Amino acid sequence: VIEKVAYTPLRKAPRLSLLITAIGISFLLENGAQLLFGSDTKSMDPIVPGNISLGSVTISNAALLTIIVTIIAMAALTVVVQKTKLGKAMRAVSEDMGAAQLMGISLNRTISFTFAIGSALAGIGSVLYLCAYQQASPTMGSMLGLKAFVAAVLGGIGSIPGAMIGGFAIGLLEALVSAVGLSIWKDGVVFAILIVVLLVKPTGILGRPQTEKV
């Protein structure tokens, strides 16, 4: 519904318009959820309780589940994008929307499927977050979304393995910052890394520079 109402009318609009619309929709959903459910953080019982000990290392079942599901989801997404007809259409639309349409690719259908896949992955991420932290609030997605963007930039925009590497790198960095007693600074460190990456290697770890003919 959101894709049809908010994004379909902006198919030919500049990308900045889409970005502004996405931010506006996120605020609309957050405030709507606060009106319906309140702004307080809701706690819940552990979804995946227990820990696993591997020698001197202890890892929670929730963390282990997160790693496994993330790898499976990213592998499945890679197969869809690289090996299927829909994936080829997605890449063609991303590369050149006009040329893709001339080749007979349905823009609305392809973009709608892409939006659905992204929404499903966001839902999986939300469930994994709840498994790890057992609490939810209407605004919990704001910082997660920003960090997901940082992970995508760090790994390379358009690279699925790069986004996964960027996500794990951010998680490891936050854990290290917290381990040295600077947990209050962990968000700031993440965005500082974003600035450094944009200055040093704007294409990210696995991103490739693109050239355009003039």
GULUMLUM-405254 format. One line per field, with one value per residue: residue number from 1; residue in one letter; x, y, z of N, C-alpha, C in turn. Coordinates in pm, whole numbers, plus 50000, padded with zeros to 5 digits. Example, Ala and Ser with C-alpha at 12.3 -4.5 7.8 and 13.67 -1.06 7.14 Angstrom:
// GULUMLUM-405254
resi = c(1,2) $
resn = c(a,s) $
nx = c(51319,51285) $
ny = c(49431,49775) $
nz = c(50780,50708) $
cax = c(51230,51367) $
cay = c(49550,49894) $
caz = c(50780,50714) $
cx = c(51320,51290) $
cy = c(49670,50003) $
cz = c(50780,50787) $
***
This chain:
// GULUMLUM-405254
resi = c(1,2,3,4,5,6,7,8,9,10,11,12,13,14,15,16,17,18,19,20,21,22,23,24,25,26,27,28,29,30,31,32,33,34,35,36,37,38,39,40,41,42,43,44,45,46,47,48,49,50,51,52,53,54,55,56,57,58,59,60,61,62,63,64,65,66,67,68,69,70,71,72,73,74,75,76,77,78,79,80,81,82,83,84,85,86,87,88,89,90,91,92,93,94,95,96,97,98,99,100,101,102,103,104,105,106,107,108,109,110,111,112,113,114,115,116,117,118,119,120,121,122,123,124,125,126,127,128,129,130,131,132,133,134,135,136,137,138,139,140,141,142,143,144,145,146,147,148,149,150,151,152,153,154,155,156,157,158,159,160,161,162,163,164,165,166,167,168,169,170,171,172,173,174,175,176,177,178,179,180,181,182,183,184,185,186,187,188,189,190,191,192,193,194,195,196,197,198,199,200,201,202,203,204,205,206,207,208,209,210,211,212,213,214) $
resn = c(v,i,e,k,v,a,y,t,p,l,r,k,a,p,r,l,s,l,l,i,t,a,i,g,i,s,f,l,l,e,n,g,a,q,l,l,f,g,s,d,t,k,s,m,d,p,i,v,p,g,n,i,s,l,g,s,v,t,i,s,n,a,a,l,l,t,i,i,v,t,i,i,a,m,a,a,l,t,v,v,v,q,k,t,k,l,g,k,a,m,r,a,v,s,e,d,m,g,a,a,q,l,m,g,i,s,l,n,r,t,i,s,f,t,f,a,i,g,s,a,l,a,g,i,g,s,v,l,y,l,c,a,y,q,q,a,s,p,t,m,g,s,m,l,g,l,k,a,f,v,a,a,v,l,g,g,i,g,s,i,p,g,a,m,i,g,g,f,a,i,g,l,l,e,a,l,v,s,a,v,g,l,s,i,w,k,d,g,v,v,f,a,i,l,i,v,v,l,l,v,k,p,t,g,i,l,g,r,p,q,t,e,k,v) $
nx = c(50083,50190,50394,50250,50095,50274,50516,50485,50364,50591,50768,50915,51039,51310,51581,51625,51375,51248,51399,51335,51062,51070,51181,50978,50762,50860,50858,50583,50485,50611,50505,50235,50229,50297,50070,49880,49981,50119,50410,50590,50853,50814,50850,50934,50908,51197,51247,51412,51559,51850,52197,52499,52791,53119,53394,53584,53427,53114,52808,52498,52189,52019,52194,52340,52136,52077,52310,52304,52054,52091,52303,52180,51964,52097,52237,52024,51909,52116,52119,51864,51890,52107,52065,51803,51519,51370,51560,51749,51594,51560,51825,51864,51675,51777,52019,51961,51676,51515,51615,51566,51288,51239,51325,51118,51069,50869,50832,50684,50602,50851,50977,50791,50813,51077,51054,50889,51057,51262,51112,51037,51289,51354,51159,51245,51487,51388,51258,51477,51616,51439,51460,51713,51714,51468,51277,51063,50982,50804,50989,51218,51327,51457,51736,51841,51785,51945,52199,52199,52209,52464,52613,52563,52686,52947,53014,52969,52761,52501,52622,52561,52706,52891,52734,52664,52915,52980,52781,52850,53102,53038,52894,53098,53273,53118,53097,53364,53412,53234,53349,53579,53481,53348,53083,52886,52968,52943,52758,52832,53091,53037,52915,53122,53301,53161,53192,53470,53500,53357,53522,53770,53729,53483,53324,53303,53386,53357,53250,53229,53380,53185,53161,53052,52937,52972) $
ny = c(49880,50126,50154,50179,50409,50613,50595,50506,50724,50879,50782,50891,51098,51300,51139,51251,51339,51096,51012,51208,51156,50896,50947,51108,50924,50740,50892,50936,50674,50611,50805,50747,50489,50553,50696,50493,50284,50401,50571,50447,50214,49874,49576,49226,48867,48652,48547,48359,48190,48118,48001,47912,47737,47747,47621,47858,48057,48212,48221,48367,48203,48357,48535,48352,48252,48485,48523,48292,48313,48558,48504,48308,48457,48661,48506,48391,48625,48711,48504,48541,48798,48768,48536,48492,48566,48782,48909,48987,49172,49360,49451,49562,49771,49924,50000,50138,50290,50380,50241,49980,49974,50003,49757,49597,49545,49551,49830,49911,49664,49540,49722,49717,49450,49461,49644,49492,49276,49411,49508,49267,49171,49372,49319,49066,49142,49301,49111,48955,49146,49182,48930,48947,49169,49191,49401,49664,49958,50238,50401,50258,50181,50392,50458,50209,50196,50405,50307,50080,50200,50316,50080,49979,50178,50156,49894,49910,50055,49883,49638,49327,49131,49317,49491,49315,49257,49516,49552,49355,49457,49703,49612,49472,49684,49847,49673,49661,49928,49952,49766,49888,50067,50288,50307,50499,50647,50496,50517,50762,50698,50517,50680,50853,50684,50649,50904,50906,50692,50790,50999,50877,50636,50648,50461,50244,49926,49696,49818,49942,50186,50392,50477,50728,50794,51092) $
nz = c(50000,50087,49900,49662,49706,49792,49646,49378,49229,49200,49015,48799,48917,49058,49239,49486,49562,49615,49834,50025,50046,50153,50406,50511,50515,50701,50937,50953,50995,51238,51417,51390,51499,51761,51838,51834,51998,52204,52339,52502,52581,52517,52693,52662,52697,52661,52329,52212,52432,52645,52630,52452,52518,52413,52483,52638,52551,52542,52382,52303,52229,52076,51946,51793,51632,51492,51338,51173,51038,50909,50730,50568,50463,50320,50136,49996,49889,49724,49533,49420,49307,49131,48978,48892,48675,48761,48921,48729,48593,48797,48827,48576,48570,48776,48664,48419,48380,48168,47940,48024,48024,47752,47668,47735,48001,48287,48470,48699,48810,48861,49039,49246,49334,49421,49632,49798,49862,50000,50217,50338,50420,50602,50792,50882,50997,51207,51369,51446,51592,51807,51919,52026,52202,52335,52357,52246,52061,51915,51786,51745,51506,51384,51444,51378,51106,51009,51073,50915,50666,50685,50695,50438,50280,50374,50297,50025,49801,49643,49650,49772,49932,50027,50183,50386,50497,50581,50778,50972,51035,51154,51376,51512,51561,51731,51949,52031,52102,52316,52485,52579,52752,52647,52567,52540,52330,52103,51888,51776,51690,51486,51288,51245,51120,50883,50765,50726,50545,50323,50254,50199,50047,49856,49721,49884,50050,49877,49660,49322,49116,48900,48561,48338,48012,47832) $
cax = c(50000,50279,50465,50157,50047,50379,50631,50447,50350,50721,50856,51005,51089,51451,51603,51613,51233,51221,51461,51253,50938,51099,51195,50845,50683,50911,50805,50439,50463,50653,50407,50110,50244,50292,49930,49804,50034,50192,50552,50674,50918,50746,50938,50873,50987,51293,51193,51507,51640,51960,52329,52582,52930,53221,53516,53577,53342,52971,52729,52355,52117,51965,52303,52369,52025,52093,52417,52261,51946,52148,52378,52084,51888,52183,52265,51902,51895,52217,52071,51751,51936,52205,52034,51664,51472,51333,51684,51805,51511,51593,51954,51848,51604,51870,52125,51905,51532,51459,51653,51496,51149,51241,51347,50996,51061,50765,50894,50602,50608,50986,51000,50704,50875,51196,51005,50839,51173,51324,51025,51049,51419,51343,51082,51333,51580,51316,51237,51607,51644,51357,51518,51835,51697,51340,51203,51023,50922,50772,51102,51340,51383,51528,51880,51874,51785,52064,52316,52192,52259,52609,52668,52558,52789,53077,53040,52959,52622,52474,52689,52497,52810,52950,52644,52675,53045,52967,52701,52932,53209,52981,52866,53226,53325,53039,53134,53497,53398,53170,53440,53678,53411,53303,52958,52807,53019,52944,52686,52916,53203,52984,52895,53255,53353,53094,53257,53603,53485,53316,53636,53881,53684,53338,53252,53294,53483,53340,53187,53311,53352,53109,53194,52940,52974,52914) $
cay = c(50000,50243,50166,50226,50544,50713,50587,50490,50854,50946,50697,50971,51211,51287,51049,51328,51338,50965,51010,51292,51082,50786,51004,51149,50804,50682,50973,50911,50544,50619,50882,50672,50381,50613,50728,50370,50195,50475,50592,50375,50091,49754,49461,49096,48752,48611,48462,48247,48196,48024,48028,47799,47755,47685,47642,47977,48155,48189,48298,48346,48138,48464,48583,48246,48252,48604,48497,48191,48367,48664,48441,48245,48561,48727,48411,48383,48750,48710,48413,48605,48913,48731,48417,48482,48663,48902,48975,49054,49290,49456,49512,49643,49893,50004,50053,50237,50268,50401,50130,49860,49983,49977,49613,49526,49518,49628,49906,49906,49529,49515,49806,49668,49330,49504,49703,49382,49202,49495,49510,49137,49166,49460,49245,48964,49213,49343,48993,48920,49248,49150,48811,48983,49274,49172,49525,49730,50091,50288,50472,50177,50160,50509,50439,50087,50230,50486,50220,49996,50283,50324,49950,49970,50266,50100,49777,49944,50061,49790,49510,49255,49087,49434,49537,49219,49283,49644,49531,49285,49548,49800,49540,49447,49813,49888,49586,49701,50057,49926,49688,49976,50157,50409,50270,50619,50705,50398,50569,50864,50634,50459,50784,50904,50590,50682,51022,50866,50610,50877,51080,50795,50543,50670,50346,50139,49816,49614,49896,49971,50318,50390,50581,50762,50859,51225) $
caz = c(50000,50094,49773,49559,49736,49812,49556,49238,49160,49189,48933,48715,48995,49098,49353,49610,49599,49674,49966,50113,50069,50244,50541,50555,50546,50825,51048,50959,51057,51378,51495,51390,51597,51895,51869,51854,52103,52305,52310,52598,52536,52564,52715,52636,52738,52557,52223,52199,52554,52661,52576,52412,52559,52328,52559,52724,52484,52556,52286,52325,52119,51990,51860,51698,51535,51408,51241,51077,50954,50825,50620,50478,50395,50223,50028,49915,49815,49618,49429,49353,49228,49029,48899,48848,48576,48836,48962,48612,48570,48902,48795,48456,48608,48856,48576,48325,48383,48035,47853,48071,47978,47608,47650,47770,48145,48356,48578,48820,48866,48913,49156,49353,49387,49495,49757,49881,49913,50102,50336,50404,50489,50719,50891,50940,51086,51327,51454,51504,51694,51924,51980,52099,52303,52405,52381,52122,52072,51781,51724,51750,51374,51331,51450,51304,50965,50980,51077,50796,50557,50702,50656,50293,50226,50410,50214,49884,49756,49534,49674,49882,50026,50089,50290,50496,50560,50650,50898,51072,51077,51247,51500,51580,51607,51848,52061,52078,52170,52445,52569,52641,52843,52579,52500,52511,52206,51994,51772,51715,51621,51363,51188,51212,51021,50757,50708,50681,50425,50213,50214,50151,49942,49847,49667,49985,50047,49757,49554,49204,49059,48776,48464,48250,47888,47819) $
cx = c(50087,50349,50375,50118,50158,50486,50594,50428,50484,50820,50959,51061,51238,51464,51592,51468,51195,51278,51378,51121,50959,51112,51059,50757,50729,50859,50654,50410,50500,50549,50271,50114,50239,50149,49850,49848,50104,50340,50645,50734,50850,50847,50861,50964,51083,51229,51280,51598,51758,52088,52396,52725,53021,53357,53499,53487,53196,52896,52581,52293,52059,52072,52338,52262,52037,52197,52370,52155,51999,52222,52283,52008,51972,52218,52143,51883,51994,52174,51958,51799,52023,52157,51893,51629,51434,51457,51750,51725,51541,51724,51945,51779,51695,51976,52072,51756,51470,51489,51582,51352,51140,51260,51226,50982,50956,50826,50815,50611,50744,51012,50914,50761,50999,51158,50958,50954,51243,51243,51033,51180,51419,51263,51164,51430,51513,51294,51368,51648,51566,51408,51637,51808,51565,51268,51175,50962,50896,50891,51229,51405,51465,51679,51924,51880,51907,52190,52317,52242,52410,52674,52671,52665,52927,53112,53041,52815,52602,52538,52625,52601,52876,52866,52652,52807,53041,52888,52779,53044,53158,52950,52992,53283,53250,53075,53269,53490,53335,53264,53543,53611,53361,53171,52873,52847,53002,52869,52768,53032,53157,52970,53027,53321,53291,53161,53394,53594,53447,53431,53745,53841,53533,53259,53240,53394,53476,53274,53284,53278,53281,53150,53075,52994,52901,52896) $
cy = c(50126,50264,50224,50371,50647,50713,50575,50623,50925,50867,50780,51092,51193,51200,51122,51332,51206,50956,51090,51221,50968,50835,51045,51031,50742,50759,50950,50779,50546,50690,50814,50558,50435,50649,50603,50293,50269,50482,50516,50250,49971,49640,49332,48985,48713,48517,48338,48252,48100,48068,47898,47830,47677,47710,47758,48085,48115,48281,48266,48278,48241,48516,48479,48239,48370,48582,48401,48247,48476,48605,48378,48350,48631,48636,48399,48508,48757,48621,48477,48715,48869,48622,48411,48590,48794,48980,49049,49181,49399,49528,49602,49776,49985,50071,50164,50210,50281,50286,50001,49860,49957,49829,49530,49492,49609,49699,49893,49769,49503,49594,49760,49542,49365,49562,49593,49302,49281,49500,49379,49124,49256,49392,49137,49029,49257,49227,48952,49019,49218,49025,48847,49076,49269,49302,49594,49865,50143,50352,50387,50160,50275,50489,50314,50116,50312,50400,50122,50072,50295,50193,49934,50057,50210,49981,49807,49940,49970,49655,49442,49199,49205,49488,49446,49240,49414,49631,49462,49375,49650,49734,49514,49575,49860,49803,49626,49834,50039,49854,49775,50083,50285,50385,50391,50682,50613,50446,50675,50806,50577,50565,50854,50815,50617,50800,50987,50786,50695,50963,50997,50706,50551,50550,50233,50027,49738,49690,49924,50109,50306,50506,50604,50832,50993,51257) $
cz = c(50000,49961,49665,49581,49733,49704,49409,49166,49136,49103,48855,48788,49026,49223,49486,49657,49666,49815,50066,50146,50167,50388,50596,50594,50677,50947,51065,51029,51205,51463,51499,51491,51740,51934,51903,51978,52216,52272,52403,52533,52599,52576,52690,52685,52626,52455,52205,52321,52549,52593,52535,52451,52467,52392,52654,52667,52501,52460,52308,52203,52022,51895,51753,51590,51440,51300,51132,50982,50861,50705,50519,50397,50288,50107,49936,49831,49700,49502,49350,49259,49110,48933,48842,48746,48644,48878,48847,48579,48672,48871,48674,48488,48689,48768,48486,48312,48244,47941,47893,48023,47828,47578,47694,47916,48208,48476,48707,48888,48930,49040,49273,49417,49470,49631,49852,49942,50023,50230,50412,50480,50612,50830,50959,51038,51215,51423,51521,51613,51822,51995,52068,52216,52379,52441,52248,52153,51931,51709,51716,51613,51320,51328,51374,51155,50925,50978,50959,50674,50563,50659,50505,50228,50253,50322,50066,49838,49635,49550,49795,49979,50098,50203,50411,50571,50639,50779,51009,51123,51178,51380,51581,51638,51731,51970,52118,52154,52307,52540,52640,52727,52780,52506,52464,52377,52085,51870,51699,51638,51487,51254,51152,51107,50885,50689,50652,50551,50305,50163,50147,50034,49930,49797,49768,49963,49917,49642,49440,49151,48925,48688,48373,48126,47877,47671) $
***
